[in-house]
């Protein structure tokens, strides 16, 4: 997450270490690069919760619905 240029903050809410991997719930905050859009799109509009699963065997992140 820290390598994504528009992500301004990422906070872990819950991590659960499972036998097959790690389940994570986090909050992501981003911003727009467009000066014109910054007046229309608030930071709250670019904040969301992210749920992901890291599988140690396949080395793949999955973002379930």
C-alpha positions as CSV (number, residue, x, y, z in Angstrom):
1,X,0.0,0.0,0.0
2,X,2.8,2.4,0.8
3,X,4.0,2.2,-2.8
4,X,0.7,3.5,-4.3
5,X,1.2,7.2,-4.9
6,X,-2.4,8.3,-4.2
7,X,-2.7,6.4,-1.0
8,X,-2.2,8.8,1.9
9,X,-3.0,6.5,4.8
10,X,-3.5,2.8,5.4
11,X,-4.5,1.5,8.8
12,X,-4.8,-2.1,9.9
13,X,-8.0,-2.7,11.8
14,X,-7.7,-6.5,12.3
15,X,-5.1,-9.1,11.3
16,X,-5.9,-12.8,11.7
17,X,-3.0,-15.3,11.2
18,X,-4.5,-18.5,9.7
19,X,-2.9,-21.8,8.9
20,X,-3.0,-21.1,5.1
21,X,-2.2,-17.4,5.3
22,X,-3.3,-14.1,6.7
23,X,-6.7,-12.4,6.7
24,X,-6.6,-8.6,6.9
25,X,-9.1,-5.8,7.3
26,X,-7.8,-2.3,6.9
27,X,-8.9,1.3,6.1
28,X,-7.4,3.0,3.1
29,X,-7.4,6.8,2.5
30,X,-6.5,8.2,-0.9
31,X,-6.4,11.5,-2.7
32,X,-6.8,12.7,-6.3
33,X,-4.0,14.3,-8.2
34,X,-6.3,16.6,-10.1
35,X,-6.5,20.1,-8.6
36,X,-10.0,20.6,-10.2
37,X,-11.3,17.4,-8.7
38,X,-10.0,18.2,-5.2
39,X,-12.7,20.8,-4.9
40,X,-15.4,18.3,-5.8
41,X,-14.1,15.0,-4.2
42,X,-13.6,15.1,-0.5
43,X,-11.0,13.0,1.3
44,X,-13.9,11.1,2.9
45,X,-15.1,10.0,-0.6
46,X,-11.8,8.4,-1.2
47,X,-11.8,6.4,2.1
48,X,-12.8,2.7,2.1
49,X,-12.4,-0.5,4.0
50,X,-10.3,-3.2,2.4
51,X,-10.5,-6.9,3.1
52,X,-7.7,-9.2,1.8
53,X,-6.4,-12.7,2.2
54,X,-2.8,-13.6,1.7
55,X,-2.2,-17.2,0.8
56,X,1.3,-18.4,1.9
57,X,1.2,-21.4,-0.5
58,X,0.3,-19.6,-3.7
59,X,1.8,-16.2,-2.7
60,X,-1.4,-14.6,-4.0
61,X,-3.5,-11.8,-2.4
62,X,-7.2,-12.2,-2.8
63,X,-9.8,-9.5,-2.3
64,X,-13.1,-11.4,-1.6
65,X,-16.4,-9.6,-2.1
